[in-house]
């Protein structure tokens, strides 16, 4: 599928609601467990999505559109949520994510981006030149990746419980 801003917004608008429906009211075992050392629980993933929305996507879009510092992106701390989310429970994080995402989508929509805008480039610290189109597509894929991660982490909580069916459940073996 080719990049389409409207299709991107369809996903970005839904992610907070999907997470709220999926995670709200679940027992702690479902939301605080992870896959082992140096892996993330669903709660940590939600914190990561908030952190990215606050410090990455819109900041980098603005760097591209403004041309400041030749569109050079500030570095992104992929683990910044560990500090930023400390002391917050899942209910607080889900509410914060909805609020931050709503604000970011208002900003994105207000830009009324043209095809020419989407072709503008910024400088990623690792990848070099990237377009705004690629950044926005990545934001969408990033959401979907973390939704899949949450599903995988939760499914693996029952890896032993499903017994021999593990062989038929590909999510258990990833």
N, C-alpha and C positions, 0 to 999 in steps of 0.2 A: 504494500500500500504506500502510495506517495504521501508526503507530509501534507496535512490539511489542518489549518489552525482551528477550525470549528470542531473537527474530530478530536483534536488535542484537548480542547476545552471540555468536550463531553466526558473524557476520562478524568481530567483534573478536577472537575466539579464533583464527580461522584466519589472519589477516593475517600474523603472524610466521612461521608455517609455510609459507605461500604464498611469502613473500619468500625464505625459506631455500631452498626447493626451486628457486625460479626463479633465484636469483643465486649460490648457493654453488658454488664451483669454476669459475666462468666466468673467462675471460681478462680482464685489466684493461680492454681496449678496450671490452668490453660494459658494464662497470660504472662506469668513471670518465669516459667521454665524456658530453657533454651536447648540447643543441641549439644552442649558441652563447652569445654574451655574455649574462650575467645569467640563465642557465638552470641547472637542477640535473641532476646525474648521478644514477643509481640510488643510489650511495653517499651522496650528499648527502640524497636523499629519505629513506633509512633513518635517517640522523642526525636529520632533521626529525621523523620519527615518534617517535623516542626522546624528543627534546626536548619535543614536545607531550605525550607521555604523562607526562613528569616534571613539567611546569610548567603544563599547561592543563586537561585534562579533569577529573581528580579534584579538582584545586584549585578549579576553578569549581563542580563539583558540591557540594563541601563548603561553598563560599560560599553557594550557594543553600539548602542544607539547614540550615545553621547560622544563617542570617540575619544574620551578622556584617556590619557596615558596610552593612546593608540589602541584603545579597546582591551588593554591588558586586564585579565581577570585577577581579582584578589584570590589568594589561596583559600581553599575550603577545608575545614577541619572535619573529616569524615567521622570523627568520634566526639565532636563537640557536644552532642546530646547527652553524653554521660555526665557532664558537669551541669549543663543547662536544665536537665530534667530532674536533677537530684532533689528528693523530697516531694516530688509530685506523684500523685496516684494516676491510674489509668483514666479515670473519669475526668480529671483535670486536664490531662494531656489530650484526650479526644476533643474536649471543648476548646482548648487552645488551638489545636490543629484546624478545626472548623473555622475559627475566627481568622487565623493567619491566612489560610487558603482562600477564604472569601475575599479578604483584602487584596491578596496577590492577584486573584482573578479579576477583580475590579480594575486594578492597575493595568494588567495585561490587556483587557478589553478596551480600556480608555486610550491605549496607544494607537488603536486603529491601524495596525501594522499593514503595510503594503508589501507586495512581492519584492520590491526594492529593499525595504527594511529587512525582510527575512533573509536576503542575500548578504547583508552587511556582516562583517567579520569582527571577531574578537580574538584575543590571544589567550589560549588556555595554557596554564603553567606546564603541563605535561605534553599535550597534544599539538600545541602551536595554533595555527589559524583554524578557527571553526566559525560556522555561520550561526546566525540567530535561529534559523530554521533547525539546524542540528541541535542547538541548545534546547529549544522547546520540545523537539521530538524526544530528546533524552530525558527531559523532565517527565514526560508521559511514560516512557519506558521505565524510568526509575520508580514511579508509583507502582506500575504493574509488577515490576521485579520484587518490590517489597511486599506487595499483597501475596504474591506467590511464596515468598519467604515465610510470611506469617502462617500461611496454610501448611507449608511443609513442617515448620517447627511444631505446630499444634498436632498435626497428624502423627508425628514421630513420638508424641507422648504416649501413644497407644501401640507402639511398635511391638512390644512383647505381648500385649493383650490380644492382638489379632492373630497371633500364632502363625500357622502355615499360610494364611492369606497374605502375609508380607510379600510373598513371591509375586502376587498379582497386583500389588499396590505400589506402583513405581515411585510414588512420593516418599515411601519409606526407605528407599535405597539411594536417595540423592544426597 
